[in-house]
Amino acid sequence: MPDVAIIGSGSAGTLAAWRLRQLLGPEAGIVVFEREPAVGGRAHHIQFAGEQIELGGTLIHTDNRRLIDLAAAVGVELTERRTGPPAGDGSLLLWDGREAVFQAPLDGLRLPLALIRQYGPFNLLKLRTLAKQAKAAWNSVYGLQDQGSVFETPQALIAAAGLAPYIQESLAELAKGRGIRGHLIDHFATGVLRDMYNQTSDVIALAGLVGLAGAGLAGGKLVAAPSGNSALLAAALERSGAELLLGSRVDGIVPDAVKVSVSGPGLTPRSFDAAVIAAPLELAGIAVEGPDGPVTTDVGRRFQEVHVTVVAGEVNPAFFGLRAVPGDILTTDSPQAQFKAFGQTGHSRSLGVPIWKFFSAEPVGEELLERVFVEVKAVHRHLWQAYPVLEPAPELLAFRLAPGVYQVNGFESVVSTLETEGAVGWSVADLVARDLRARQPGA
Ligand SMILES: Cc1cc2nc3c(=O)[nH]c(=O)nc-3n(C[C@H](O)[C@H](O)[C@H](O)COP(=O)(O)OP(=O)(O)OC[C@H]3O[C@@H](n4cnc5c(N)ncnc54)[C@H](O)[C@@H]3O)c2cc1C
């Protein structure tokens, strides 16, 4: 029976473990090494002001088939995000750091109608078409996986799914080429992408369109696990029967002729038939040896730092030059905007005030909080190495780094979400299982 090591218990590692169990059967050994004391990686929540608040990967789209199916399989209900009583008028504000660029109610058809009025019907229609085409191409990944397609490289997966047109240029370039004019891209789309990736519409088009689809441009709804998205991953890992080693940092993977040795500080070195790294290699600190010496995994990728600031308090609408507090604030790419995005994320029943979440490239200091809020009752700060800087035409590492050694997160250079990471973890598991079968005597 094969033994497989998975390094990382985020969405990628969990779906790799889940898929490997399906493919290798109940007797196979699947060991998940996680350096943190808890499962989930960037799916991570805290208790704050008496409420549970997600600090990282929060929203799952109803078309995200791998996660939706996983939740159904392990009996975790996914529900629409509930923020409690709205703090103000519940509108969406696009702000340039000095004044409102656009404001509209978030509910029903009123937002699309306001976008049409502001940016023109054809521009919005063309952008929706682009988002729907990209979504359809991404959704074809599931069909390919179901039909047994196995991919050795991200490029092969991208080509087979018809995603190549969204990889070579930025969203802004693609939109321009499709005749989208005016400020829809540098205002609205940039606002959404500053919220989603802390980057602008210069992101690689696939990430940009996935972000816009997540904002509702391609239909569907956004849901989350009320008990925390990491609880969904924990439930799936438990159901998969994988051996979970929390607080276990891996720092070396060395394949020999037959096995792969996995080691780390304080860990007893263990040998496996395969090892899957389900964490960004730049951040994981794992030296991988190949038959010809150390494997080079540096593709010059940079990571985007994101400061998440959670605040329980009452916002001062006068900060935005408004009479009522908006529910969600997006910003244009303006030097005056001191944060990327900011919105109501919950309501503290114990403190009796709304809970807000800021995303910013710099820490949100006391001075800014005093200007934005009339009253602050609690603050929590978290710094993420959040996702790669999502540039067009990135260099992508092959899924197989060395014999028996695989990686998932190179794919994050084209888009970084809970679902895409999970689905790529699934594909890497398919590749591992195929390689293991090929090594069996008589294969
Ligand atoms: C602020 C923020 C908001 C986001 N919002 C959303 C959202 O709303 N919706 C969405 O879909 N996505 C969102 N994302 C993106 C999403 O969270 C990520 O794309 C996804 O969680 C990545 O999953 P992963 O499994 O690939 O990596 P990770 O979740 O980073 O998992 C990697 C795991 O590997 C472990 N690890 C690393 N190195 C080692 C080692 N040497 N030994 C052992 N273990 C190791 C880490 O501790 C970690 O648990 C957001 C991300 C951030 C930061």
The ligand as a MOL file (V3000), in Angstrom:
LIG
                    3D

  0  0  0     0  0            999 V3000
M  V30 BEGIN CTAB
M  V30 COUNTS 53 58 0 0 0
M  V30 BEGIN ATOM
M  V30 1 C -6.7700 38.1940 3.5320 0
M  V30 2 C -7.1450 37.1170 2.5460 0
M  V30 3 C -8.4440 37.0680 2.0750 0
M  V30 4 C -8.8140 36.0650 1.1630 0
M  V30 5 N -10.1240 35.9690 0.7680 0
M  V30 6 C -10.5140 34.9340 0.0140 0
M  V30 7 C -11.8940 34.6860 -0.2130 0
M  V30 8 O -12.7770 35.3680 0.2970 0
M  V30 9 N -12.2250 33.6020 -0.9950 0
M  V30 10 C -11.2720 32.7820 -1.5270 0
M  V30 11 O -11.6370 31.8230 -2.2230 0
M  V30 12 N -9.9510 32.9880 -1.3030 0
M  V30 13 C -9.5540 34.0210 -0.5360 0
M  V30 14 N -8.2300 34.1980 -0.2510 0
M  V30 15 C -7.2370 33.3270 -0.8950 0
M  V30 16 C -7.2230 31.9580 -0.2530 0
M  V30 17 O -7.2690 32.1000 1.1480 0
M  V30 18 C -5.9620 31.1810 -0.6640 0
M  V30 19 O -5.8550 31.1510 -2.0750 0
M  V30 20 C -6.0260 29.7450 -0.1900 0
M  V30 21 O -6.4490 29.6790 1.1530 0
M  V30 22 C -4.6670 29.0890 -0.3500 0
M  V30 23 O -4.7590 27.7320 0.0850 0
M  V30 24 P -3.4740 26.7780 0.0390 0
M  V30 25 O -3.8870 25.5080 0.6450 0
M  V30 26 O -2.9210 26.7470 -1.3150 0
M  V30 27 O -2.3720 27.4980 0.9220 0
M  V30 28 P -2.4130 27.7990 2.4860 0
M  V30 29 O -3.8030 28.0290 2.9490 0
M  V30 30 O -1.4280 28.8830 2.7130 0
M  V30 31 O -1.9260 26.4520 3.1380 0
M  V30 32 C -0.5810 26.1050 3.2230 0
M  V30 33 C -0.3750 25.3960 4.5440 0
M  V30 34 O 0.9320 24.8600 4.5640 0
M  V30 35 C 1.4810 25.0440 5.8480 0
M  V30 36 N 2.9330 25.0220 5.6970 0
M  V30 37 C 3.7050 25.9100 5.0410 0
M  V30 38 N 4.9990 25.5420 5.0800 0
M  V30 39 C 5.0580 24.3990 5.7960 0
M  V30 40 C 6.1230 23.5350 6.1790 0
M  V30 41 N 7.3980 23.8050 5.8650 0
M  V30 42 N 5.8320 22.4230 6.9000 0
M  V30 43 C 4.5330 22.1250 7.2380 0
M  V30 44 N 3.4930 22.9290 6.9130 0
M  V30 45 C 3.7520 24.0420 6.1860 0
M  V30 46 C 0.9470 26.3930 6.2860 0
M  V30 47 O 1.0000 26.5550 7.6830 0
M  V30 48 C -0.4820 26.3190 5.7430 0
M  V30 49 O -1.3670 25.7750 6.6860 0
M  V30 50 C -7.8460 35.1550 0.6810 0
M  V30 51 C -6.5380 35.2110 1.1610 0
M  V30 52 C -6.1880 36.1720 2.0950 0
M  V30 53 C -4.7910 36.2070 2.6300 0
M  V30 END ATOM
M  V30 BEGIN BOND
M  V30 1 1 1 2
M  V30 2 1 2 3
M  V30 3 2 2 52
M  V30 4 2 3 4
M  V30 5 1 4 5
M  V30 6 1 4 50
M  V30 7 2 5 6
M  V30 8 1 6 7
M  V30 9 1 6 13
M  V30 10 2 7 8
M  V30 11 1 7 9
M  V30 12 1 9 10
M  V30 13 2 10 11
M  V30 14 1 10 12
M  V30 15 2 12 13
M  V30 16 1 13 14
M  V30 17 1 14 15
M  V30 18 1 14 50
M  V30 19 1 15 16
M  V30 20 1 16 17
M  V30 21 1 16 18
M  V30 22 1 18 19
M  V30 23 1 18 20
M  V30 24 1 20 21
M  V30 25 1 20 22
M  V30 26 1 22 23
M  V30 27 1 23 24
M  V30 28 2 24 25
M  V30 29 1 24 26
M  V30 30 1 24 27
M  V30 31 1 27 28
M  V30 32 2 28 29
M  V30 33 1 28 30
M  V30 34 1 28 31
M  V30 35 1 31 32
M  V30 36 1 32 33
M  V30 37 1 33 34
M  V30 38 1 33 48
M  V30 39 1 34 35
M  V30 40 1 35 36
M  V30 41 1 35 46
M  V30 42 1 36 37
M  V30 43 1 36 45
M  V30 44 2 37 38
M  V30 45 1 38 39
M  V30 46 1 39 40
M  V30 47 2 39 45
M  V30 48 1 40 41
M  V30 49 2 40 42
M  V30 50 1 42 43
M  V30 51 2 43 44
M  V30 52 1 44 45
M  V30 53 1 46 47
M  V30 54 1 46 48
M  V30 55 1 48 49
M  V30 56 2 50 51
M  V30 57 1 51 52
M  V30 58 1 52 53
M  V30 END BOND
M  V30 END CTAB
M  END
